[in-house]
């Protein structure tokens, strides 16, 4: 056990945090119209790995976590293809931007859920996840990522640096 987590859970969380951190750098790059190929590769790989490793946790039936993982993979597949397969040509540029920003948002969404579940002071504020503090934080995150996506669509013009 590492920090109260199984080794597998710890690795999953670590991959997820690397995905979020590198994704924030990539989002900045989109806003600044900079490709950041290395950061992008790390972000896409760790975000995909986060979803894939999430499928190997024990579960009973279809859960919201499984739904988010499936959605994330479904969003990442065309984004990765747009970047590496089509090199952001034509309509593939917005496919990549929307996919990358949406995948990062889903990781942040799950991070917020986990923080409210696992961090006692946050859990006390929103024990069921339906209370205003949780909704406000999730709403602010959604608004921030919609803005990042919109601005990135307008600004990002760098050719694929993959």
DSSP file (Angstrom, degrees, kcal/mol; ACC not computed):
  #  RESIDUE AA STRUCTURE BP1 BP2  ACC     N-H-->O    O-->H-N    N-H-->O    O-->H-N    TCO  KAPPA ALPHA  PHI   PSI    X-CA   Y-CA   Z-CA
    1    1 A X              0   0    0      0, 0.0     2,-0.5     0, 0.0     5,-0.2   0.000 360.0 360.0 360.0 135.3    0.0    0.0    0.0
    2    2 A X  B >   -A    5   0A   0      3,-3.3     3,-2.0     1,-0.1     8,-0.0  -0.981 360.0 -18.5-122.4 119.0    1.2    3.4   -0.9
    3    3 A X  T 3  S-     0   0    0     -2,-0.5    -1,-0.1     1,-0.3     3,-0.1   0.853 129.8 -52.0  52.8  37.5   -0.5    6.4    0.8
    4    4 A X  T 3  S+     0   0    0      1,-0.3     2,-0.3    -3,-0.0    -1,-0.3   0.529 120.5 107.8  79.6   5.8   -3.3    4.1    1.7
    5    5 A X  B <  S-A    2   0A   0     -3,-2.0    -3,-3.3     1,-0.1    -1,-0.3  -0.828  75.1-107.7-113.8 152.6   -3.8    3.0   -1.9
    6    6 A X     >  -     0   0    0     -2,-0.3     4,-2.7    -5,-0.2     5,-0.2  -0.335  39.3-107.3 -65.3 161.6   -3.0   -0.3   -3.6
    7    7 A X  H  > S+     0   0    0      1,-0.2     4,-2.5     2,-0.2     5,-0.2   0.908 121.5  51.8 -58.9 -41.9    0.0   -0.2   -5.9
    8    8 A X  H  > S+     0   0    0      2,-0.2     4,-2.5     1,-0.2    -1,-0.2   0.931 110.9  46.6 -61.8 -46.3   -2.3   -0.4   -8.9
    9    9 A X  H  > S+     0   0    0      1,-0.2     4,-2.8     2,-0.2     5,-0.2   0.914 111.3  52.5 -62.7 -42.5   -4.5    2.5   -7.7
   10   10 A X  H  X S+     0   0    0     -4,-2.7     4,-2.7     2,-0.2    -1,-0.2   0.921 110.7  46.8 -59.4 -45.2   -1.4    4.5   -6.9
   11   11 A X  H  X S+     0   0    0     -4,-2.5     4,-2.8     2,-0.2     5,-0.2   0.916 112.3  50.8 -63.9 -43.2    0.0    4.0  -10.4
   12   12 A X  H  X S+     0   0    0     -4,-2.5     4,-2.3     2,-0.2    -2,-0.2   0.926 112.8  45.8 -59.2 -46.3   -3.4    4.8  -11.9
   13   13 A X  H  X S+     0   0    0     -4,-2.8     4,-2.7     2,-0.2    -2,-0.2   0.913 112.3  51.0 -64.7 -43.2   -3.6    8.0   -9.9
   14   14 A X  H  X S+     0   0    0     -4,-2.7     4,-2.3    -5,-0.2    -2,-0.2   0.928 110.9  47.9 -60.8 -46.0    0.0    9.0  -10.8
   15   15 A X  H  X S+     0   0    0     -4,-2.8     4,-2.4     1,-0.2    -1,-0.2   0.920 112.2  50.8 -59.6 -43.5   -0.7    8.4  -14.5
   16   16 A X  H  X S+     0   0    0     -4,-2.3     4,-2.4    -5,-0.2    -2,-0.2   0.911 109.8  48.7 -61.6 -44.2   -3.8   10.5  -14.2
   17   17 A X  H  X S+     0   0    0     -4,-2.7     4,-2.8     2,-0.2    -1,-0.2   0.879 111.0  50.1 -66.7 -37.3   -2.1   13.4  -12.5
   18   18 A X  H  X S+     0   0    0     -4,-2.3     4,-2.8     2,-0.2     5,-0.3   0.908 110.7  51.7 -64.2 -40.6    0.7   13.4  -15.1
   19   19 A X  H  X S+     0   0    0     -4,-2.4     4,-2.0    27,-0.2    -2,-0.2   0.910 112.2  45.0 -61.2 -43.1   -2.0   13.5  -17.8
   20   20 A X  H  X S+     0   0    0     -4,-2.4     4,-2.2     2,-0.2    -2,-0.2   0.942 115.0  47.0 -67.1 -47.6   -3.7   16.4  -16.1
   21   21 A X  H  X S+     0   0    0     -4,-2.8     4,-1.5     1,-0.2    -2,-0.2   0.942 116.8  42.8 -61.3 -47.8   -0.5   18.4  -15.6
   22   22 A X  H  X S+     0   0    0     -4,-2.8     4,-2.4     1,-0.2    -1,-0.2   0.858 111.8  56.6 -67.7 -33.1    0.7   17.7  -19.1
   23   23 A X  H  X S+     0   0    0     -4,-2.0     4,-2.7    -5,-0.3    -1,-0.2   0.864 103.3  53.0 -64.9 -36.2   -2.7   18.5  -20.4
   24   24 A X  H  X S+     0   0    0     -4,-2.2     4,-2.1     2,-0.2    -1,-0.2   0.881 109.5  49.1 -66.3 -36.7   -2.7   21.9  -18.8
   25   25 A X  H  X S+     0   0    0     -4,-1.5     4,-2.3     2,-0.2    -2,-0.2   0.922 111.9  48.8 -65.7 -43.3    0.6   22.6  -20.5
   26   26 A X  H  X S+     0   0    0     -4,-2.4     4,-2.5     2,-0.2    -2,-0.2   0.903 109.1  52.9 -62.6 -41.3   -0.9   21.5  -23.8
   27   27 A X  H  X S+     0   0    0     -4,-2.7     4,-2.3     2,-0.2    -1,-0.2   0.915 108.6  49.9 -61.4 -42.4   -4.0   23.6  -23.3
   28   28 A X  H  X S+     0   0    0     -4,-2.1     4,-2.1     1,-0.2    -1,-0.2   0.919 109.6  52.4 -59.4 -42.7   -1.7   26.6  -22.7
   29   29 A X  H  <>S+     0   0    0     -4,-2.3     5,-3.5     1,-0.2     4,-0.4   0.889 107.5  51.0 -61.3 -39.9    0.0   25.7  -25.9
   30   30 A X  H ><5S+     0   0    0     -4,-2.5     3,-0.9     3,-0.2    -1,-0.2   0.928 111.5  47.5 -62.2 -44.1   -3.3   25.6  -27.8
   31   31 A X  H 3<5S+     0   0    0     -4,-2.3    -2,-0.2     1,-0.2    -1,-0.2   0.837 116.5  43.5 -66.0 -32.4   -4.1   29.1  -26.4
   32   32 A X  T 3<5S-     0   0    0     -4,-2.1    -1,-0.2    -5,-0.2    -2,-0.2   0.366 113.7-117.5 -93.1   3.6   -0.7   30.4  -27.4
   33   33 A X  T < 5 +     0   0    0     -3,-0.9     2,-0.4    -4,-0.4    -3,-0.2   0.906  69.3 137.3  58.3  45.2   -0.7   28.7  -30.8
   34   34 A X      < -     0   0    0     -5,-3.5    -1,-0.2    -8,-0.2    -2,-0.2  -0.987  49.4-148.5-122.4 131.1    2.3   26.5  -29.9
   35   35 A X        -     0   0    0     -2,-0.4     5,-0.2   124,-0.1    -1,-0.1   0.868  13.8-168.9 -68.9 -41.0    2.3   22.8  -30.8
   36   36 A X     >  -     0   0    0      3,-0.1     4,-2.7    -7,-0.1     5,-0.2   0.935   6.2-173.1  49.2  59.7    4.4   21.5  -27.9
   37   37 A X  H  > S+     0   0    0      1,-0.2     4,-2.4     2,-0.2     5,-0.2   0.855  76.6  48.6 -54.7 -44.4    4.8   18.0  -29.5
   38   38 A X  H  > S+     0   0    0      2,-0.2     4,-2.1     1,-0.2    -1,-0.2   0.942 114.0  44.8 -64.8 -47.4    6.6   16.4  -26.6
   39   39 A X  H  > S+     0   0    0      1,-0.2     4,-2.9     2,-0.2    -2,-0.2   0.892 112.5  53.6 -61.7 -39.6    4.0   17.6  -24.0
   40   40 A X  H  X S+     0   0    0     -4,-2.7     4,-2.9     2,-0.2     5,-0.3   0.916 107.4  49.9 -63.3 -43.5    1.2   16.6  -26.3
   41   41 A X  H  X S+     0   0    0     -4,-2.4     4,-2.4    -5,-0.2     5,-0.2   0.915 112.9  47.0 -61.5 -43.3    2.5   13.1  -26.7
   42   42 A X  H  X S+     0   0    0     -4,-2.1     4,-2.8     2,-0.2     5,-0.3   0.935 113.6  48.9 -63.3 -46.0    2.8   12.7  -22.9
   43   43 A X  H  X S+     0   0    0     -4,-2.9     4,-2.4   -21,-0.2     5,-0.3   0.949 114.3  43.5 -59.5 -51.3   -0.7   14.1  -22.4
   44   44 A X  H  X S+     0   0    0     -4,-2.9     4,-2.2     1,-0.2     5,-0.2   0.914 116.5  47.3 -64.6 -41.9   -2.3   11.9  -25.0
   45   45 A X  H  X S+     0   0    0     -4,-2.4     4,-2.5    -5,-0.3    -1,-0.2   0.930 116.4  42.2 -66.0 -45.7   -0.5    8.8  -23.9
   46   46 A X  H  X S+     0   0    0     -4,-2.8     4,-2.2    -5,-0.2   -27,-0.2   0.846 113.7  51.9 -73.6 -31.6   -1.1    9.3  -20.1
   47   47 A X  H  X S+     0   0    0     -4,-2.4     4,-1.7    -5,-0.3    -1,-0.2   0.919 113.0  44.9 -69.4 -41.5   -4.7   10.3  -20.7
   48   48 A X  H  X S+     0   0    0     -4,-2.2     4,-2.7    -5,-0.3    -2,-0.2   0.920 113.2  51.4 -64.1 -42.8   -5.4    7.2  -22.7
   49   49 A X  H  X S+     0   0    0     -4,-2.5     4,-2.9     1,-0.2     5,-0.3   0.859 105.3  56.7 -63.0 -35.5   -3.5    5.1  -20.1
   50   50 A X  H  X S+     0   0    0     -4,-2.2     4,-1.5     2,-0.2    -1,-0.2   0.941 111.1  42.8 -60.0 -47.2   -5.7    6.6  -17.4
   51   51 A X  H  X S+     0   0    0     -4,-1.7     4,-0.9     2,-0.2    -2,-0.2   0.937 115.7  47.8 -65.2 -46.6   -8.8    5.5  -19.1
   52   52 A X  H >< S+     0   0    0     -4,-2.7     3,-1.0     1,-0.2     4,-0.4   0.929 112.2  47.9 -63.8 -45.8   -7.5    2.0  -20.0
   53   53 A X  H >< S+     0   0    0     -4,-2.9     3,-1.3     1,-0.3    -1,-0.2   0.824 103.8  63.8 -65.8 -28.2   -6.1    1.3  -16.5
   54   54 A X  H >< S+     0   0    0     -4,-1.5     3,-1.1    -5,-0.3    -1,-0.3   0.794  92.7  62.8 -63.4 -28.1   -9.5    2.4  -15.1
   55   55 A X  T << S+     0   0    0     -3,-1.0    -1,-0.3    -4,-0.9    -2,-0.2   0.657  94.8  62.6 -71.2 -14.5  -11.2   -0.5  -16.9
   56   56 A X  T <  S+     0   0    0     -3,-1.3    -1,-0.2    -4,-0.4     2,-0.2   0.386  76.6 104.9 -96.5   4.1   -9.1   -3.0  -14.8
   57   57 A X  S <  S-     0   0    0     -3,-1.1     2,-0.2    -4,-0.1    -3,-0.0  -0.567  86.4 -97.7 -75.7 148.4  -10.5   -2.0  -11.4
   58   58 A X        +     0   0    0     -2,-0.2     2,-0.3     2,-0.0    -1,-0.1  -0.476  57.2 163.4 -66.6 135.3  -13.0   -4.4  -10.0
   59   59 A X        -     0   0    0     -2,-0.2     2,-0.5    -4,-0.1     3,-0.1  -0.976  35.5-137.3-149.0 160.8  -16.5   -3.3  -10.6
   60   60 A X  S    S-     0   0    0     -2,-0.3     2,-0.0     1,-0.0    -2,-0.0  -0.939  70.9 -28.1-124.8 107.2  -20.0   -4.7  -10.6
   61   61 A X  S    S-     0   0    0     -2,-0.5     2,-0.5     2,-0.1    -1,-0.0  -0.225 104.9 -31.6  82.3-176.0  -22.2   -3.6  -13.5
   62   62 A X        -     0   0    0     -3,-0.1     2,-0.2     4,-0.1    -2,-0.0  -0.684  68.3-174.9 -82.6 124.6  -22.0   -0.5  -15.5
   63   63 A X     >  -     0   0    0     -2,-0.5     4,-2.1     1,-0.1     5,-0.1  -0.736  40.6-109.2-117.3 163.8  -20.8    2.4  -13.4
   64   64 A X  H  > S+     0   0    0     -2,-0.2     4,-2.5     1,-0.2     5,-0.2   0.866 120.1  57.4 -58.2 -35.0  -20.3    6.2  -14.1
   65   65 A X  H  > S+     0   0    0      1,-0.2     4,-2.3     2,-0.2    -1,-0.2   0.904 105.9  48.6 -63.0 -40.8  -16.6    5.6  -14.0
   66   66 A X  H  > S+     0   0    0      2,-0.2     4,-2.6     1,-0.2    -1,-0.2   0.909 110.5  51.9 -64.4 -41.6  -16.9    3.1  -16.8
   67   67 A X  H  X S+     0   0    0     -4,-2.1     4,-2.6     1,-0.2    -2,-0.2   0.917 110.3  47.7 -61.0 -43.9  -19.0    5.5  -18.8
   68   68 A X  H  X S+     0   0    0     -4,-2.5     4,-2.7     2,-0.2    -1,-0.2   0.907 111.8  50.8 -64.6 -41.1  -16.4    8.3  -18.4
   69   69 A X  H  X S+     0   0    0     -4,-2.3     4,-2.3     2,-0.2    -2,-0.2   0.917 111.8  46.3 -62.7 -43.8  -13.6    5.9  -19.4
   70   70 A X  H  X S+     0   0    0     -4,-2.6     4,-2.5     2,-0.2    -2,-0.2   0.928 113.9  48.8 -64.1 -45.1  -15.5    4.8  -22.6
   71   71 A X  H  X S+     0   0    0     -4,-2.6     4,-1.9    -5,-0.2    -2,-0.2   0.907 110.3  51.7 -60.8 -42.4  -16.3    8.4  -23.4
   72   72 A X  H  X S+     0   0    0     -4,-2.7     4,-2.9     2,-0.2    -1,-0.2   0.926 111.6  45.4 -62.0 -45.9  -12.7    9.5  -22.9
   73   73 A X  H  X S+     0   0    0     -4,-2.3     4,-2.4     1,-0.2    -1,-0.2   0.905 111.7  53.0 -64.3 -40.3  -11.4    6.7  -25.2
   74   74 A X  H  X S+     0   0    0     -4,-2.5     4,-0.7     1,-0.2    -1,-0.2   0.826 114.3  42.6 -64.5 -31.1  -14.1    7.6  -27.8
   75   75 A X  H  X S+     0   0    0     -4,-1.9     4,-1.3    -5,-0.2    -2,-0.2   0.875 114.5  49.9 -79.5 -41.0  -13.0   11.3  -27.7
   76   76 A X  H  X S+     0   0    0     -4,-2.9     4,-3.2    -5,-0.2     5,-0.3   0.864  99.1  65.6 -68.5 -36.8   -9.2   10.5  -27.7
   77   77 A X  H  X S+     0   0    0     -4,-2.4     4,-2.2     1,-0.2    -1,-0.2   0.939 108.0  37.4 -56.7 -53.4   -9.3    8.1  -30.7
   78   78 A X  H  X S+     0   0    0     -4,-0.7     4,-2.7     2,-0.2    -1,-0.2   0.855 115.9  55.1 -68.5 -30.0  -10.3   10.7  -33.3
   79   79 A X  H  X S+     0   0    0     -4,-1.3     4,-2.0     2,-0.2    -2,-0.2   0.933 110.4  45.0 -65.4 -44.2   -8.1   13.4  -31.6
   80   80 A X  H  X>S+     0   0    0     -4,-3.2     4,-2.9     2,-0.2     5,-0.6   0.914 114.8  48.5 -64.2 -42.9   -5.0   11.2  -31.8
   81   81 A X  I  X>S+     0   0    0     -4,-2.2     5,-2.0    -5,-0.3     4,-1.7   0.904 109.3  53.4 -63.4 -41.1   -5.9   10.3  -35.4
   82   82 A X  I  <5S+     0   0    0     -4,-2.7     6,-2.9     3,-0.2     7,-0.3   0.898 116.8  38.3 -60.3 -41.5   -6.4   14.0  -36.3
   83   83 A X  I  <5S+     0   0    0     -4,-2.0     4,-0.3     4,-0.2    79,-0.2   0.959 132.1  21.4 -75.6 -53.2   -3.0   14.9  -34.9
   84   84 A X  I  <5S+     0   0    0     -4,-2.9    -3,-0.2    -5,-0.2    -2,-0.2   0.812 131.2  38.2 -91.4 -31.7   -0.8   12.0  -36.0
   85   85 A X  I  <<S+     0   0    0     -4,-1.7    -3,-0.2    -5,-0.6    -4,-0.1   0.869 133.1  21.2 -87.2 -39.5   -2.8   10.5  -38.9
   86   86 A X  S > <S-     0   0    0     -5,-2.0     3,-1.9     6,-0.1    -3,-0.2   0.427  91.8-134.1-111.0  -2.1   -4.1   13.6  -40.5
   87   87 A X  T 3   -     0   0    0     -6,-0.4    73,-0.9    -4,-0.3    -4,-0.2   0.805  64.4 -66.9  52.1  36.1   -1.6   16.1  -39.1
   88   88 A X  T 3  S+     0   0    0     -6,-2.9     5,-0.4     1,-0.2    -1,-0.3   0.668  84.6 166.0  64.1  21.5   -4.4   18.6  -38.3
   89   89 A X    X   -     0   0    0     -3,-1.9     3,-2.2    -7,-0.3    -1,-0.2  -0.482  55.8 -41.2 -70.9 133.4   -5.2   19.2  -42.0
   90   90 A X  T >  S+     0   0    0      1,-0.3     3,-1.4    -2,-0.2     4,-0.5  -0.223 134.0   5.9  57.5-125.5   -8.5   21.0  -42.6
   91   91 A X  T 3> S+     0   0    0      1,-0.3     4,-1.3     2,-0.2    -1,-0.3   0.628 118.4  76.5 -68.2 -13.7  -11.3   19.8  -40.4
   92   92 A X  H <> S+     0   0    0     -3,-2.2     4,-2.3     1,-0.2    -1,-0.3   0.750  82.2  68.0 -71.1 -23.3   -9.0   17.6  -38.4
   93   93 A X  H <> S+     0   0    0     -3,-1.4     4,-2.5    -5,-0.4    -1,-0.2   0.964 104.4  40.2 -61.7 -52.6   -7.6   20.7  -36.6
   94   94 A X  H  > S+     0   0    0     -4,-0.5     4,-2.7     1,-0.2     5,-0.3   0.846 111.7  58.3 -66.5 -29.9  -10.9   21.3  -34.7
   95   95 A X  H  X S+     0   0    0     -4,-1.3     4,-2.1     2,-0.2    -1,-0.2   0.942 110.9  42.9 -60.8 -45.2  -11.4   17.6  -34.2
   96   96 A X  H  X S+     0   0    0     -4,-2.3     4,-3.2     2,-0.2     5,-0.3   0.950 115.2  48.1 -64.6 -49.3   -8.0   17.5  -32.4
   97   97 A X  H  X S+     0   0    0     -4,-2.5     4,-2.5     1,-0.2     5,-0.3   0.945 115.2  43.6 -59.9 -50.5   -8.6   20.7  -30.4
   98   98 A X  H  X S+     0   0    0     -4,-2.7     4,-2.6     1,-0.2    -1,-0.2   0.915 116.8  48.3 -62.5 -42.4  -12.1   19.7  -29.2
   99   99 A X  H  X S+     0   0    0     -4,-2.1     4,-2.6    -5,-0.3    -2,-0.2   0.924 112.7  46.5 -64.7 -44.7  -11.0   16.2  -28.4
  100  100 A X  H  X S+     0   0    0     -4,-3.2     4,-2.2     2,-0.2    -2,-0.2   0.933 116.3  44.1 -64.1 -46.1   -7.9   17.2  -26.5
  101  101 A X  H  X S+     0   0    0     -4,-2.5     4,-2.6    -5,-0.3    -2,-0.2   0.908 114.8  49.3 -66.9 -40.8   -9.7   19.8  -24.4
  102  102 A X  H  X S+     0   0    0     -4,-2.6     4,-2.4    -5,-0.3    -2,-0.2   0.903 110.8  50.0 -65.2 -40.7  -12.7   17.5  -23.8
  103  103 A X  H  X S+     0   0    0     -4,-2.6     4,-1.8    -5,-0.2    -1,-0.2   0.910 111.9  48.0 -64.8 -41.3  -10.4   14.6  -22.7
  104  104 A X  H  X S+     0   0    0     -4,-2.2     4,-2.4    -5,-0.2    -2,-0.2   0.923 110.0  52.9 -63.8 -43.5   -8.5   17.0  -20.3
  105  105 A X  H  X S+     0   0    0     -4,-2.6     4,-3.2     1,-0.2    -2,-0.2   0.921 106.6  52.5 -57.6 -44.5  -11.9   18.2  -19.0
  106  106 A X  H  X S+     0   0    0     -4,-2.4     4,-2.3     1,-0.2    -1,-0.2   0.898 109.2  49.8 -61.1 -39.3  -13.0   14.6  -18.3
  107  107 A X  H  X S+     0   0    0     -4,-1.8     4,-2.2     2,-0.2    -1,-0.2   0.914 113.7  45.2 -63.8 -41.6   -9.8   14.0  -16.3
  108  108 A X  H  X S+     0   0    0     -4,-2.4     4,-2.7     2,-0.2    -2,-0.2   0.890 109.8  55.9 -68.4 -39.1  -10.3   17.2  -14.3
  109  109 A X  H  X S+     0   0    0     -4,-3.2     4,-2.2     1,-0.2    -2,-0.2   0.937 110.7  44.2 -55.5 -48.8  -14.0   16.3  -13.8
  110  110 A X  H  X S+     0   0    0     -4,-2.3     4,-2.9     2,-0.2    -2,-0.2   0.888 110.4  55.5 -66.0 -39.1  -12.9   12.9  -12.3
  111  111 A X  H  X S+     0   0    0     -4,-2.2     4,-2.7     2,-0.2    -2,-0.2   0.930 108.6  47.9 -58.0 -45.7  -10.2   14.6  -10.2
  112  112 A X  H  X S+     0   0    0     -4,-2.7     4,-2.3     2,-0.2    -2,-0.2   0.926 111.7  49.8 -62.4 -44.6  -12.9   17.0   -8.7
  113  113 A X  H  X S+     0   0    0     -4,-2.2     4,-1.6     1,-0.2    -2,-0.2   0.947 113.0  46.7 -57.3 -49.0  -15.2   14.0   -8.0
  114  114 A X  H  X S+     0   0    0     -4,-2.9     4,-2.9     1,-0.2     5,-0.3   0.883 110.0  53.0 -64.1 -38.9  -12.3   12.1   -6.3
  115  115 A X  H  X S+     0   0    0     -4,-2.7     4,-2.4     1,-0.2     8,-0.3   0.923 110.5  47.1 -62.2 -43.0  -11.3   15.1   -4.3
  116  116 A X  H  < S+     0   0    0     -4,-2.3    -1,-0.2     1,-0.2    -2,-0.2   0.765 117.4  44.5 -70.6 -23.9  -14.8   15.6   -2.9
  117  117 A X  H  < S+     0   0    0     -4,-1.6    -2,-0.2    -5,-0.2    -1,-0.2   0.853 125.0  28.6 -82.3 -37.2  -15.0   11.9   -2.2
  118  118 A X  H  < S+     0   0    0     -4,-2.9     2,-0.8    -5,-0.2    -3,-0.2   0.693  99.9  78.4-104.9 -22.3  -11.6   11.4   -0.6
  119  119 A X  S >X S-     0   0    0     -4,-2.4     4,-2.9    -5,-0.3     3,-0.7  -0.810  71.6-145.4 -94.8 112.5  -10.6   14.7    1.0
  120  120 A X  H 3> S+     0   0    0     -2,-0.8     4,-2.5     1,-0.2     5,-0.2   0.832  93.9  49.2 -50.1 -46.9  -12.5   15.0    4.3
  121  121 A X  H 3> S+     0   0    0      1,-0.2     4,-1.0     2,-0.2    -1,-0.2   0.898 116.5  43.7 -62.8 -36.3  -13.0   18.8    4.4
  122  122 A X  H <> S+     0   0    0     -3,-0.7     4,-1.5    -7,-0.2     3,-0.3   0.900 112.1  52.8 -71.5 -40.4  -14.3   18.7    0.8
  123  123 A X  H  < S+     0   0    0     -4,-2.9    -2,-0.2    -8,-0.3    -1,-0.2   0.877 105.2  55.6 -61.6 -37.1  -16.4   15.6    1.5
  124  124 A X  H  < S+     0   0    0     -4,-2.5     3,-0.4    -5,-0.3    -1,-0.2   0.840 106.9  51.0 -64.3 -32.3  -18.0   17.4    4.5
  125  125 A X  H  < S+     0   0    0     -4,-1.0     8,-0.4    -3,-0.3    -1,-0.2   0.806 131.0  13.6 -73.4 -29.7  -19.0   20.2    2.2
  126  126 A X     <  +     0   0    0     -4,-1.5     3,-0.4   -10,-0.2    -1,-0.2  -0.529  66.8 167.3-148.2  73.1  -20.7   17.9   -0.3
  127  127 A X  S    S+     0   0    0     -3,-0.4    -1,-0.1     1,-0.2    -3,-0.1   0.776  85.4  33.2 -65.2 -26.6  -21.1   14.4    1.0
  128  128 A X  S    S-     0   0    0     -5,-0.0    -1,-0.2     0, 0.0   -11,-0.1   0.538 105.3-119.4-105.0  -7.9  -23.5   13.2   -1.8
  129  129 A X  S    S+     0   0    0     -3,-0.4    -2,-0.1    -6,-0.2    -3,-0.0   0.600  96.3  90.9  79.2  10.8  -22.0   15.2   -4.6
  130  130 A X        +     0   0    0      4,-0.1     2,-0.1     5,-0.0    -4,-0.1   0.415  59.0 107.8-113.3  -2.0  -25.2   17.1   -5.2
  131  131 A X  S  > S-     0   0    0      1,-0.1     4,-2.1     4,-0.0     3,-0.5  -0.346  82.7-105.3 -78.2 158.2  -24.6   20.0   -2.9
  132  132 A X  H  > S+     0   0    0      1,-0.2     4,-3.1     2,-0.2     5,-0.3   0.844 114.7  58.1 -53.9 -41.8  -23.8   23.5   -4.2
  133  133 A X  H  > S+     0   0    0     -8,-0.4     4,-2.1     1,-0.2    -1,-0.2   0.931 111.3  42.7 -57.9 -43.1  -20.1   23.5   -3.4
  134  134 A X  H  > S+     0   0    0     -3,-0.5     4,-2.6     2,-0.2     5,-0.2   0.929 116.1  48.5 -65.4 -45.6  -19.5   20.5   -5.6
  135  135 A X  H  X S+     0   0    0     -4,-2.1     4,-2.7     1,-0.2    -2,-0.2   0.882 110.7  51.2 -63.7 -39.0  -21.8   21.8   -8.3
  136  136 A X  H  X S+     0   0    0     -4,-3.1     4,-2.7    -5,-0.2    -1,-0.2   0.929 111.9  46.1 -64.8 -45.7  -20.1   25.2   -8.3
  137  137 A X  H  X S+     0   0    0     -4,-2.1     4,-2.2    -5,-0.3    -2,-0.2   0.935 115.9  45.5 -64.7 -45.0  -16.6   23.7   -8.7
  138  138 A X  H  X S+     0   0    0     -4,-2.6     4,-2.4     1,-0.2    -2,-0.2   0.902 113.7  50.1 -65.1 -39.5  -17.8   21.4  -11.4
  139  139 A X  H  X S+     0   0    0     -4,-2.7     4,-2.6    -5,-0.2    -2,-0.2   0.908 110.0  49.7 -64.4 -42.1  -19.6   24.2  -13.1
  140  140 A X  H  X S+     0   0    0     -4,-2.7     4,-2.5     2,-0.2    -1,-0.2   0.900 111.1  50.1 -63.5 -40.5  -16.6   26.5  -13.0
  141  141 A X  H  X S+     0   0    0     -4,-2.2     4,-2.5     2,-0.2     5,-0.2   0.928 111.0  49.0 -63.3 -44.6  -14.4   23.8  -14.4
  142  142 A X  H  X S+     0   0    0     -4,-2.4     4,-2.5     1,-0.2     5,-0.2   0.937 112.3  47.6 -61.1 -46.9  -16.9   23.2  -17.3
  143  143 A X  H  X S+     0   0    0     -4,-2.6     4,-2.3     1,-0.2    -1,-0.2   0.912 111.6  51.5 -60.6 -42.9  -17.1   26.9  -18.1
  144  144 A X  H  X S+     0   0    0     -4,-2.5     4,-2.5     1,-0.2    -1,-0.2   0.916 112.3  45.1 -61.7 -43.4  -13.3   27.2  -18.0
  145  145 A X  H  X S+     0   0    0     -4,-2.5     4,-2.6     2,-0.2    -1,-0.2   0.847 110.4  53.1 -74.0 -32.6  -12.8   24.3  -20.4
  146  146 A X  H  X S+     0   0    0     -4,-2.5     4,-2.7    -5,-0.2    -1,-0.2   0.926 112.0  47.2 -63.1 -42.9  -15.5   25.5  -22.8
  147  147 A X  H  X S+     0   0    0     -4,-2.3     4,-2.9    -5,-0.2     5,-0.3   0.922 111.7  49.8 -63.8 -44.2  -13.7   28.9  -22.8
  148  148 A X  H  X S+     0   0    0     -4,-2.5     4,-2.5     1,-0.2    -2,-0.2   0.926 113.0  47.5 -59.7 -44.8  -10.3   27.1  -23.4
  149  149 A X  H  X S+     0   0    0     -4,-2.6     4,-2.3     2,-0.2    -2,-0.2   0.934 113.5  46.9 -62.5 -46.9  -11.8   25.1  -26.2
  150  150 A X  H  X S+     0   0    0     -4,-2.7     4,-1.4     1,-0.2    -2,-0.2   0.943 115.6  44.5 -61.3 -49.3  -13.5   28.1  -27.9
  151  151 A X  H  X S+     0   0    0     -4,-2.9     4,-2.1     1,-0.2     5,-0.2   0.874 112.0  53.3 -65.1 -36.5  -10.4   30.3  -27.6
  152  152 A X  H  X S+     0   0    0     -4,-2.5     4,-2.7    -5,-0.3    -1,-0.2   0.894 104.8  54.7 -65.5 -39.6   -8.2   27.4  -28.8
  153  153 A X  H  < S+     0   0    0     -4,-2.3    -1,-0.2     1,-0.2    -2,-0.2   0.863 114.0  42.2 -60.5 -35.1  -10.3   26.9  -31.9
  154  154 A X  H  < S+     0   0    0     -4,-1.4    -2,-0.2    -5,-0.2    -1,-0.2   0.821 126.4  30.1 -79.4 -32.0   -9.8   30.6  -32.7
  155  155 A X  H  < S+     0   0    0     -4,-2.1     2,-0.5    -5,-0.1    -3,-0.2   0.834  89.3  93.8-101.0 -37.2   -6.1   30.8  -31.9
  156  156 A X     <  +     0   0    0     -4,-2.7  -126,-0.1    -5,-0.2  -125,-0.1  -0.458  33.6 142.3 -73.9 115.9   -4.4   27.5  -32.6
  157  157 A X        +     0   0    0     -2,-0.5    -1,-0.2  -127,-0.1     2,-0.2   0.258  24.4 128.8-132.5   7.2   -3.0   27.4  -36.1
  158  158 A X        -     0   0    0   -128,-0.1     3,-0.1     1,-0.1  -124,-0.1  -0.452  60.9-117.4 -71.6 137.3    0.3   25.5  -35.7
  159  159 A X        -     0   0    0     -2,-0.2   -71,-0.1     1,-0.2  -124,-0.1  -0.376  49.5 -76.4 -66.8 153.6    0.9   22.6  -38.1
  160  160 A X        -     0   0    0    -73,-0.9    -1,-0.2     1,-0.1  -125,-0.0  -0.276  40.4-165.2 -56.0 130.3    1.2   19.2  -36.5
  161  161 A X              0   0    0      1,-0.2    -1,-0.1    -3,-0.1  -124,-0.1  -0.221 360.0 360.0-109.6  40.9    4.6   18.9  -34.9
  162  162 A X              0   0    0    -79,-0.2    -1,-0.2  -122,-0.0    -2,-0.1   0.437 360.0 360.0 -98.7 360.0    4.3   15.1  -34.4
